[in-house]
Amino acid sequence: MTEVLISRLPHADGLPLPSLATPGAAGYDIASADDGMLAPMERKLFRTGFAIAVPEGFECQVRPRSGLALRHGITLPNTPATIDSDYRGELMIMLVNLGAEPFEVTRGMRIAQLVIARVERAAFRPVDALPGTARGAGGFGSTGR
């Protein structure tokens, strides 16, 4: 198990630590420290009241909650968002309302999930030509034909 240090900021008083909803869950639910209204097509940052120290060699991915997305059209415009291992500021969740109705976020509402993932380092080596494949340069739906 990977240890992630977490710091509770003063405005997180009474909010739960990120937690798994079920034993098999991959994402740790994180709650909003703010109240706010999201109009249709509006984007807004919501504070969580927590800062974390992601271990080197890992990232924290911030992902939408499927229930909010299905029922209300609430998602993250940059999903998955990445919290890098050298960031020490407050976790902020950027939400967008893709639904047709205004959506109210309340303090303590679970608004996103956090997934801790290993990051693999890569070295990019310039070459004159790439090795061929059956697919080649086909993209954007080319494998669905």
C-alpha positions in Angstrom: 0.0 0.0 0.0 1.3 3.5 -0.9 1.2 6.1 1.8 0.0 9.6 0.8 0.4 12.3 3.4 -2.6 14.6 3.8 -3.0 17.9 5.5 -6.3 19.2 6.7 -6.6 23.0 6.1 -8.7 25.1 8.5 -11.8 25.3 6.2 -11.9 21.4 6.0 -13.0 21.2 9.7 -15.6 18.4 9.9 -15.1 17.1 6.3 -14.1 13.4 5.9 -10.8 12.3 4.6 -10.9 10.9 1.1 -12.3 7.4 1.4 -13.3 4.4 -0.7 -17.1 3.9 -1.0 -16.7 0.1 -1.3 -13.8 -2.3 -0.7 -13.3 -2.8 -4.4 -13.4 0.9 -5.4 -10.4 2.3 -7.2 -11.2 5.9 -6.5 -11.2 7.7 -3.1 -14.2 10.0 -2.9 -13.4 13.7 -2.0 -15.9 16.2 -0.8 -16.4 19.9 -1.5 -15.4 22.4 1.2 -17.6 25.0 -0.6 -21.2 25.6 -1.4 -21.9 26.9 -4.9 -24.3 26.9 -7.8 -23.3 25.7 -11.3 -25.4 27.0 -14.1 -25.6 25.0 -17.3 -22.3 25.0 -19.2 -20.6 26.9 -16.3 -17.2 25.8 -15.0 -16.1 26.5 -11.4 -13.3 25.6 -8.9 -14.4 24.0 -5.6 -12.0 23.8 -2.7 -11.6 20.5 -0.8 -9.8 21.8 2.3 -7.0 19.3 1.9 -3.4 19.3 0.5 -1.6 16.0 -0.2 2.0 14.9 -0.8 1.9 12.4 -3.6 5.0 10.2 -3.5 7.6 10.6 -6.2 6.9 8.2 -9.0 3.1 8.6 -8.6 0.4 11.0 -9.6 -3.0 11.6 -8.2 -5.7 11.5 -10.9 -8.9 13.4 -10.3 -11.9 11.8 -11.9 -15.6 12.6 -12.1 -18.2 10.7 -10.1 -20.3 8.6 -12.5 -23.6 9.2 -10.6 -23.2 13.0 -10.8 -22.3 12.7 -14.5 -25.3 10.4 -15.4 -28.0 12.1 -13.3 -26.9 15.8 -13.6 -24.2 16.2 -16.3 -21.6 17.2 -13.7 -18.1 16.2 -14.7 -14.5 17.5 -14.9 -13.6 19.5 -18.0 -10.0 18.2 -17.9 -10.6 14.6 -16.8 -8.5 13.0 -15.6 -6.8 15.9 -14.0 -3.4 15.3 -12.6 -2.0 16.3 -9.2 1.8 16.0 -9.6 4.1 14.7 -6.9 5.8 18.1 -6.4 2.5 20.0 -5.8 1.7 20.9 -2.2 -1.2 23.3 -2.5 -4.8 22.7 -1.8 -6.7 20.2 -3.9 -9.2 22.1 -6.1 -11.8 20.4 -8.1 -12.8 22.0 -11.4 -16.4 21.0 -12.2 -18.5 21.8 -15.3 -22.3 21.4 -15.6 -23.1 19.8 -19.0 -26.7 19.4 -17.9 -29.7 21.5 -18.8 -30.5 22.6 -15.2 -28.5 24.5 -12.5 -26.8 22.2 -10.1 -26.2 23.0 -6.4 -22.9 21.8 -4.8 -23.1 21.7 -1.0 -20.3 21.5 1.6 -19.5 17.9 2.3 -21.0 16.6 -1.1 -18.8 14.1 -2.8 -17.8 15.8 -6.0 -14.9 13.8 -7.4 -12.7 10.8 -6.9 -8.9 10.5 -6.5 -6.9 7.6 -8.0 -3.3 7.2 -7.0 -1.4 5.8 -10.0 2.2 5.0 -10.8 4.0 7.2 -13.4 6.4 5.6 -15.8 9.3 7.8 -17.0 10.0 7.7 -20.7 12.9 8.8 -22.9 11.9 10.1 -26.3 14.4 9.1 -29.0 14.1 10.9 -32.4 14.1 8.5 -35.4 13.7 9.1 -39.2 10.8 6.6 -39.4 8.6 4.6 -37.0 8.2 0.9 -37.3 5.1 -0.1 -39.3 1.9 -1.7 -37.9 -1.2 -3.1 -39.5 -3.1 0.0 -38.3 -0.6 2.5 -39.5 -1.6 6.1 -39.1 -5.4 5.4 -39.0 -7.1 7.2 -36.1 -10.4 8.7 -34.9 -12.6 5.7 -35.5 -10.5 3.9 -38.1 -10.6 0.6 -36.1 -14.4 0.6 -35.9 -14.9 -0.2 -39.6 
